[in-house]
């Protein structure tokens, strides 16, 4: 039975990801508490397979004065208990949602401090369609679950102060007044740490102000590089279109000129002209043209071994990696790429005739497959690794003669022909066909699965056109095709198609 003189510990759960300094944050809290006369204990449970590896830290604080007045010494817990956590700190919105899901946040007890930035979970990234969780709904759920709610883009504040998010969250904890220590006590812990003190104090101040309701500083937008002057004539053609078509076409020109060359971007505009005329004949609403412009640009800029190699050795990528790991000037970093090209990708890179020969050959194909059974790690930060990918990227001028280029051009030609044919009688259905090309994406097995599902839907087109609303039917089937990797949802939807078409009759 609890007596009036007994006290309970202050319980704090911290949910952070690798590289964000969650351990440092917990240690700062421990240091602050111990210097304020508390018994403090911290435990941590590292996680796996969640982006960069989420780790849960749990801290319990018990006042030494309370321990002396108790009839027995306090035994501090090792893990958070649902419904019994006073303070929950989350470094990212999805991690905050996980805390709510686990019951760590309760409306009668918990002060919830979280950063609203998103680092997308693996399930969101690998989704066939847009698998992102609705951030607004997630944020609203977190708010309704807590007794007190403090949320801000702590990652942006960390970037603005050239520090890490843990220091901002520490400042937000101090600013929340959820712990009975003064601001100076928190700052003293940072000074005692002795590492990156100046930047951490600045970040701490930003987090403290955010907890008190201060607005975020204006985020400086990186200036968008101006298009190459050589693209000016093509951009002038794009500007003749109305929005939103203009935006898609301009983006397509830039993408394809970078992907291959200016002539390739000019081919893109030439392929769009018949669709533009068709769209104009049917009222000029623009949706058919916009969808075709977007998907055509993506289709022409397909991912192949040359493109992958080119992107991995670009100076901008090395700069981005250094910025992401916050490498200091002069600090050496290593970048290791895991590559596993199959014989199909190798054949696709070869000239068309040679590539077809390799795929249809016996012993030569088995020999190549033998050497490509296992992936390999290529360090692009080394001269040897960089040169390997440089030689692959150097094949870019030969892309138009490759097997993959021939196959992709054939596919796009048939796709555009189908759009044109169907648009003569049903523009809405033609627009859905244009959008359906989005099934074909990525490379390797992902590309093959998407291509097969697109082909299945096109084979079913006569039956789809017999339904009451063909455009809606195709949209429903496309959504089913994007639901799972196995194709089970699409199979179920196709089984329902025949009864629907019979009912329409």
SULDA-V200924 format. One record per pair of residues at least 24 apart in sequence whose ideal C-beta (glycine too) atoms are under 10 Angstrom apart, sorted by the first residue. I is the first residue (numbers start at 1). J is the second residue. Records with the same first field share a line. If there is no record, write none. Layout:
# SULDA-V200924
I = J  J
This chain:
# SULDA-V200924
3 = 69  70  71
5 = 66  69  70  71
6 = 66  69  70  71  72  74
7 = 62  63  65  66  67  69  70  74
8 = 60  62  66  74  84  86
9 = 38  39  40  41  59  60  61  62  63  66  67  74  75  76  77  84  86
10 = 38  40  59  60  61  62  63  85  86  87  178  179  180
11 = 58  59  60  61  76  77  80  81  84  85  86  87  88  104  109  110
12 = 40  42  57  58  59  60  61  80  85  86  87  88  89  111  113  173  178  179
13 = 56  57  58  59  79  80  81  85  86  87  88  89  90  99  102  104  105  110
14 = 42  44  55  56  57  58  59  80  87  88  89  90  91  95  99  113  166  169  173
15 = 47  54  55  56  57  80  88  89  90  91  92  94  95  96  97  98  99  102  104  114
16 = 44  52  53  54  55  56  57  89  90  91  92  95  115  165  166  169
17 = 47  50  51  52  53  54  55  90  91  92  94  95  119  165
18 = 46  47  50  51  52  53  54  55
19 = 52  53  164  165  324  325  326
20 = 52  54  55  91  92  95  115  119  154  155  158  164  165  166  169
21 = 91  158  163  164  165  166  167  168  169  170  196  200
22 = 54  55  56  57  89  91  95  164  165  166  169
23 = 55  57  166
24 = 164  166  167  170  190  193  195  196  200
25 = 57  59  89  91  164  165  166  167  168  169  170  173
26 = 55  57  58  59  89  166  170
27 = 57  59  166  189  193
28 = 166  167  169  170  173  174  186  187  188  189  190  192  193  200  204
29 = 57  59  61  87  89  170  173  174  179  181  186  189
30 = 59  61  189
31 = 185  186  188  189  190  192  193
32 = 61  170  173  174  179  181  185  186  187  188  189  190  192
33 = 59  60  61  62  63  179  180  181  185  189
34 = 61  64  189
35 = 181  185  188  189  192
36 = 61  63  64  179  180  181  182  185  186  188  189
37 = 63  64  65  66  181
38 = 62  63  64  65  66  67  179  180  181
39 = 63  64  66  67  73  74  76
40 = 76
41 = 74  75  76  77  78
42 = 76  78
43 = 76  77  78  79  80
45 = 78  79  80
47 = 95  98
49 = 121  122
50 = 94  95  98  119  121  122  123
51 = 92  94  95  119  120  121  122  124  125
52 = 119
54 = 90  91  92  94  95  98  119  121
56 = 80  95  98  99  102  104
57 = 89
58 = 85  104
59 = 87  89
60 = 86
61 = 86  87  179  180
63 = 180
80 = 104
82 = 106
83 = 108  109  110
84 = 109  110
85 = 109  110  111  112
86 = 110  111  147  178  179
87 = 111  112  113  148  173  176  178  179
88 = 112  113  114  142  145  146
89 = 113  114  115  150  154  166  169  170  172  173  176  178
90 = 114  115  116  142  151  154  169
91 = 115  117  119  154  155  158  164  165  166  168  169
92 = 116  117  118  119  120  121  154  155  165
93 = 117  118  119  133  135  138  139  142  151  153
94 = 118  119  120  121  123  124  133  135  138
95 = 119  121
96 = 138  139  141  142  143  145  146  151
97 = 121  133  135  137  138  139  141  142  145
99 = 142  145  146
100 = 138  141  142  143  144  145  146
101 = 141  145
103 = 145
104 = 145
105 = 141  142  143  144  145  146  147  149
106 = 145  146  147
107 = 144  145  146  147  148  149
108 = 146  147
109 = 146  147  148
110 = 145  146  147  148  149  178
111 = 146  147  148  149  150  173  176  177  178  179  211
112 = 142  143  145  146  147  148  149  150  151  176  178
113 = 146  148  149  150  151  152  154  169  170  172  173  175  176  178  207  210  211
114 = 139  142  143  146  149  150  151  152  154  169  172
115 = 151  152  153  154  155  156  157  158  165  168  169  172  207  210
116 = 142  151  152  153  154  155  156  216
117 = 152  153  154  155  156  157  158  159  165
118 = 153  155
119 = 155
126 = 446  485
127 = 482  483  484  485
128 = 438  439  441  442  446  449  450  453  481  482  483  484  485
129 = 438  439  478  479  481  482  483
130 = 482
131 = 482
148 = 176  177  178
150 = 175  176  178  207  210  211  212  213
151 = 210  211
152 = 206  207  209  210  211  213  214  215  216
153 = 210  216  219
154 = 203  206  207  210  216
156 = 206  210  216  217  219
157 = 202  203  205  206  207  209  210  214  216  217
158 = 199  200  202  203  206  207  326
159 = 203  219  220  323
160 = 202  203  206  216  217  218  219  220
161 = 198  199  200  201  202  203  204  205  206  207  217
162 = 196  198  199  202  203  326
163 = 196  198  199  200  201  202  203  204  206  207  326
164 = 196  199  200  203  326
165 = 203  207
166 = 200  203  204  207
167 = 193  196  197  199  200  201  202  203  204  205  206  207
168 = 200  202  203  204  205  206  207  208  210  211
169 = 203  204  207  210  211
170 = 200  203  204  207  208
171 = 200  201  202  203  204  205  206  207  208  209  210  211
172 = 204  206  207  208  209  210  211  212
173 = 204  207  208  211
174 = 204  205  207  208  211
175 = 204  205  206  207  208  209  210  211  212  213  214
176 = 207  208  211  212
177 = 211  212
178 = 211
183 = 208
225 = 254
227 = 253  254  257
228 = 254  257  258  262
230 = 257  261  262  265
231 = 257  262  265  266
233 = 262  266
234 = 262  265  266  268  269
235 = 265
237 = 266  269  272  273
238 = 265  269  272  293
240 = 276
241 = 272  276  279  286  289  290  293
242 = 284  286  289  290
243 = 286  290
244 = 286  287  289  290  293  294
245 = 272  276  279  284  286  287  288  289  290  291  292  293  294
246 = 286  290  293
247 = 290  293  294
248 = 272  286  289  290  291  292  293  294  295  296  297
249 = 276  289  290  293  294  296  297
250 = 293
251 = 293  294  297
252 = 293  294  295  296  297  298  300  301
253 = 297
254 = 297
255 = 297  298  300  301
256 = 296  297  300  301
258 = 301  310
259 = 297  300  301  302  303  306  307  310  396  399
260 = 300  301  306  307  396  397  399  400  405
261 = 396  397  399  400
263 = 400
264 = 300  301  399  400
265 = 297  300
267 = 300  400  409
268 = 293  296  297  299  300  301
269 = 293
271 = 296  299  300  412  413  416
272 = 296  297  416
274 = 416  417  419  420
275 = 416  419  420  423  430  434
277 = 420
278 = 419  420  423  424  427  430
279 = 423  427  430  431
281 = 423  424  427
282 = 423  424  426  427  428  430
283 = 427
285 = 427  431
287 = 427  428  430  431  434  435
288 = 419  423  427  428  430  431  432  433  434  435
289 = 431  434
290 = 431  434  435
291 = 419  430  431  432  433  434  435  436  437  438
292 = 415  416  419  420  423  430  431  433  434  435  437
293 = 434
294 = 434  435  437  438
295 = 412  415  419  433  434  435  436  437  438  440
296 = 412  415  416  419  434  437
298 = 437  438  440  441
299 = 408  409  411  412  415  416  437  438  440  441
300 = 405  408  409  412
301 = 408
302 = 348  399  404  405  407  408  411  412  440  441  442  443  447
303 = 345  404  441  442  443  444  446  447
304 = 345  348  349  392  395  396  399  402  404  405  408  443  447
305 = 339  341  345  346  348  349  389  392  393  395  402  404  443
306 = 348  349  389  392  393  394  395  396  397  398  399  402  404
307 = 392  393  396  399  443
308 = 337  339  341  345  389  392  393  443
309 = 337  339  349  378  380  388  389  390  391  392  393  394  395  396
310 = 389  390  392  393  394  395  396
311 = 389  393
312 = 337  339  378  380  385  386  389  390  392  393
313 = 337  380  385  386  387  388  389  390  392  393
314 = 393
317 = 380
318 = 380  381  386
321 = 380  381
332 = 381
333 = 381
334 = 379  380  381  382  385
335 = 378  379  380  381  382  385  386
336 = 377  378  379  380  381  382  385
337 = 375  376  377  378  379  380  381  385  388  389
338 = 375  376  377  378
339 = 372  375  376  377  378  388  389  392
340 = 372  373  374  375  376  444
341 = 368  372  375  376  392  443  444
342 = 368  369  372  373  443  444  445
343 = 367  368  369  370  371  372
344 = 369  372  403  404  443  444  445  447  448
345 = 372  404  443  444  447
346 = 371  372  403
347 = 402  403  404
348 = 402  403  404  405  406  407  408  443  447
349 = 392  395  398  399  402  403  404  405
350 = 395  398  401  402  403  404
351 = 398  401  402  403  405  406
352 = 400  401  402  403  404  405  406  407
353 = 401  403  406
354 = 401  402  403
355 = 401  402  403  404  406  407
356 = 403  406  407
357 = 403
358 = 403
359 = 403
404 = 443  447
407 = 451
408 = 440
411 = 437  440  451  454  455
412 = 437  440
414 = 458
415 = 440  454  458
418 = 458  461
421 = 461
422 = 461  465  470  471
425 = 465  470
426 = 465  470  471
427 = 471
428 = 469  470  471  472  474  475
429 = 461  464  465  469  470  471  472  473  474  475
430 = 471
431 = 471  474  475
432 = 457  464  470  471  472  473  474  475  476  477  478
433 = 457  458  461  464  470  471  474  478
435 = 471  474  475  478
436 = 461  474  475  477  478  481
437 = 478
438 = 478  481  482
439 = 478  481  482  490
445 = 485
446 = 485
449 = 481  485  486  487
450 = 481  482
452 = 481  487
453 = 477  478  480  481  482  487  490
454 = 478  481
456 = 481  487  490  491  494
457 = 481  490  494
460 = 494  497  498  501
462 = 501
463 = 494  497  498  500  501  502
464 = 497  500  501
465 = 501
466 = 497  498  500  501  502  504  505
467 = 497  500  501  502  503  504  505
468 = 500  501  503  504  505
469 = 500  504
470 = 501  504
473 = 497  500  501  504
476 = 500
